[in-house]
Amino acid sequence: MKKIWIALLVVLMMVTMCGMAFAEGKHFEGIRIRFFPGGSEGDPFASVVYRGAKAAEADLGCTVDYVFSQWQPDKMVAQFKDAIASKPDGIAIMGHPGDDALDPLIDEAVAAGIIVTSQNTGLPKAEGKYKDKGFGYVGQELYASGYALGKKAIEMFGLKEGDRAMVWGLLSQETRGLRTKGVKDALEEAKLVVDYLEISSEVNADAPLGTPIVSGYLSSHPDCKMIVTDHGGLTATLETYLKGAGKGPDDVIGIGFDLTPATVEAIRNGFCDLVLDQQPYLQGYLPILQICLTKKYGFSGLHIDTGSGFISKTNVEPVAKLAEEGIR
């Protein structure tokens, strides 16, 4: 009889604990967040950021509204204004417009009691000013990442003085352009001939529109040894660009940033030879966690470098399945 009573007591305790857990719900329920994945829905890079943020929302129990910006800085500024007006608990913003454009709005948001943090592209002035209020950064160290990719390419492919490379980037964007500058500096320090092309707003939003640009460039520069695409969506389109220009897998070296299913296939097929992976899934997940931790516990901003290293044909297969699932 005593054993029966003990068993009943254990069952009662388990039922009580389960009931308490159900009543409490998830750890950060009730927290409302506005999140910027960056590009468009279905964009090769933004979709991975979005998937990471959605996972955080499901795991943590907060409520998240998503705002897609087609990688347009002006649109991000306008959408940030709308986000402040909606009075969420926190806003996770892409830093592409730069400190000068966003700092006054960040001041306004923080004064209204809204936690702000950034992902993908940092906002160093705002981070320094509001770190104690939860302003952090999740992403690569931009200049260092670009420089590292350029140096690695020179070493890996035996590039030398006088070799020609095309760098397709975003120098016009104050902070985001630092990664482009890093690549360009590394190549120019090695005395390569660098032809720089700015990514237009149209190609920025819809990468396949760049196909005739690459075809035209390679037609007029047949000695080009390497193309650098400083944009995850453009890197994912390298195979399309090179095939459209009538090039085979061994004709032009293709390098860029970020791992996506299309980039994995381009690596396998020889049209993309090297990428620096910045693990965009983390750029979705961790800013959501940052805001929740700051809102509930008052934690300060966390600065997290998500750059993971280089991917090429020699090591793509161990991460290919995760890339195809939209996690890497």
N, C-alpha and C positions, 0 to 999 in steps of 0.2 A: 504493500500500500504506500509505504514511504517513497519508493522509487517512482510510483505513478504520480504522486503529488509533485515530486521534483521535476518529472518530465512535463507535467502540466504547467508548472511555474516557468520552466524554460521556454515552452511554447508561448505562454502569455507575454513573457519579456520580449520575445522576437516579434510578436504581433504588435506590441506597443512601440518598439523601436521602428518597425516598418511604417507604422502609422505616423510617427513623428517625422520620419524622413519624407514621407509623402506630403505631410502638412507643410514642411519647410520648403519643399520644392528644390529647384536648382539654386546654386550658391549666389548667383547675381541676377535673379529675377527682378523685374521692375526697373532695371537700368535701360535707358533708351539712348541709342547711338546712331549717328549719321556717318556712313562710311563711303569713301571714294575709292573704287577699284582702279580708276585711271582711264582706261580706254573704253571700248564698246563691249556690250554683251557678246560673247563669242570670240572676242579678240584673244589671240593665242596667249598673251601675257596676262591681260586683265582677268581672263576667265580663271586662271590659277590663283591669282590674288583673291578673287571673289570666292572661290571654293574654300580657301583657307579661312576667310572671314565667316562664311556660312557654317563651317565646322565649329568655329569658336562660339558662334551664336547658339548652335545646338548644344554644345558641351556646357556652356556657362549659364544659359537660360536668359540672357539679356535679349532685348528686342532691337533689331538693326534695320535701318532703311538704307538702301544702296543707291548711289548716284553715279551714273556713268558719264564721262566727260569727253570721250573721243580723243584723249590726250591733248585737249586744247586748253592752254593756260587761261585765256580770257574766260572761257566757259567755267573753268574751275573757280575763278574768282566770283563770278555771278552766282554759281551754285553754293559757294561758301556763304555768301550773303543770305541766300534762302535758308540754308541750314541753320544759321544763327537765329533767324526769325522763327524757326520751328521749335526753338528752345529745348533741344535734347539735353541729356546729361553730358554727352561727349560727342566730339566730331573728330574723325580720323581723316586727315587731309593729305593728298599728294602735294608735294612741295614744288611742283614744276613752275608755278608763277614766280617764285622767289620771295625773299624776305620783304623787299620793298613793296611788292603788290599785296602781300598777305598780312604783314605785321599790324597794320591799323585794324584789320578785321579780327585778327587774333586778340588784340587788346580789347576790342569790343566784346568778343565772346567770353574771354576770361572775366571781364568786369561783370558780365551777366551770370557768372557762376558756371559756365560751360567749360568742361575739360577739353583741351585740344591737344592732339598729338599728330605726328606725321609719319608717312611711310614712303619708300621708294626713292624719294628725293628730299634731302634734309632741308631744314630751315634753321641754320645755326644761331641766328640772332634771337629768334623766338624761343628756341630750345634753351639758350643760355638765360633768357629772361624769366621763363616760366617752368623750368625744370622742377622746381619745388611744388608746382601745382599740377604735375603729371605730364608735362610736355616732354615726350621722348622721341626717338627715331628708330625705325626698323627698316633696314635696307643696307645697301653697299656703301662703302666709303668711295664716293664717285670718282674723284681724280685718281686715287690709288688703283682702283679697279681697271680703269681705262689704261693707265700706264702699264700695269702688270700684264694686261692682254697684249699690248703692243710689244713689250719686251719678250714675252713668251713666244709670240709669232716669229719674231726675228730669229730667236734661238732654234725653234722647232723646225722652221722651213729654210734655214740657211740664207736668209735675206741679207743683201749687202748694199753698200753705197751705190747709189744710182738706180737701184730697182724702183719701179713705179708702183704706188699703191693709191687706191681711191678710198677716202674716208667719208662715209655718209653719216652725218650726225646732226647735232642740235646745239651748235655753239651759240645760237641766238638766245637761248634760254639761260638766264643768269646762273642758276645753280645746277640744273639738269645737264647743262652743257659741259660741266667739269669732266664728265666721263669721256666725252668726245675729245676734249683738250688733252686728257691724259694719254689717250691712244696716239693722237697726232704728235704730241711732244716726244713720245717714245720712238716713233718712227723717224721723226725729223732729227732726233739726236743721233740716230744711226745713219743719217745722211741719205735716207730714202727720198725719192721725189714723191711728194704727197699732193694729190689733187683733192681738195675738200669740196664736198657738195652738201648744202643744207637740206635736210629733210623738209619738204613742203608740208603745209598743214593738211593738204589733201592726202598725201602719201602717209603722213603721220596717223591719220584716221583710217586709211584703207590701203594697207601695204601693197597689194597687187597692182595698184595704180602706178607703182614705181618701175614696172617692167620696161616700158619704153625708155625710161631714163638710163637704166643700166645698159640696155641695148645700144643706145646712142653713144654713151660714154665709151663702151668697149670697142665700138666701131671706129671711133676717132682716136682711141688710145690702145692699139693692138698689143703694145708692149706691157700692159698692166699685169703685174704679177699677183696682186692681192686686192680684194675688196673687203672693207671693214664696215659692218652695219651696226651702228650704235643705237639699237632699238630691237626689242624682242620680237616684235611683229615682222620687221624687215628681215631679221636673221632667219625666222621661220619660213621666209619666202625666198631665200637664197637659191634654192633649186629651181624655182619658177623663173627667177631673174636670169640665171645663167643659161638655162635651156632656151628661154626666149631670145637670148643673144646668140644662140647657136653654139654654145660652149659645152664641152664634155666635162666629166668629173675631174679630169687632171689638167684642164686648161688654165684655170684661174683658182688661186687659193681663196676660200671664203671663210671669214671669221666674224664673230659677233658675240652677242650676249643672250643668255637664258635658254633653258631647255624646255621645249614643247614637243608634242608628238610629231609635228612637221619637221622640226629641227632634228629630232632623232632620225627620221627617215632620210633627211638630207645628209646627215653624218654617215649613215649606213651606205648611202648611194655615192658618197664622195664629193658632194657639192658644198657641204659645210665641213670645214676641216678642224675648227677649234672654236669652242665657246667658253665664256666664263659664266658659270651658273650662280645666280644670286638668290635662288630658292624663294620665288615669289609667294609660295603658299604661306611661308612664315610672315611675309609682309601683309597678309590678310589676317592671319590668326593672332599674332602677337599685339598689334595695336588695339584690337578689341579687348584682349586680356589686360593691357595697360590701363585702358579707361576704366574697366571694371575694378581693378585693384586700387586705382586712385580714388574712385568714387566711394568705395566701401571702406577702405582702410587708410586713405590719405598718402599712399606711396608716391614717391617722386618719380619723375620720368626716367625710363630706362633707354640707354643707347645701345642698340643691338646691330652688329654687322652680320648680315646674312650671306655674304659672299662665301661660297663653299669651295671654289677651286675650278680647275680646268677640265673640260670634257672634250674628248676626241674619239676617233674610232677605236682607240686602244682600251677605253674604259667606259664606253657608253652603255654597254649591255646590262651591267648590274643596276643601272638606274632607269633603263628604257621603259620597263613596265610601269614604274611609278610616274614617269612623264606621260605615258599613254593614259594613265588614270587621272591626270591633271593634278598630281601632288608634287612632282618635281619638274 
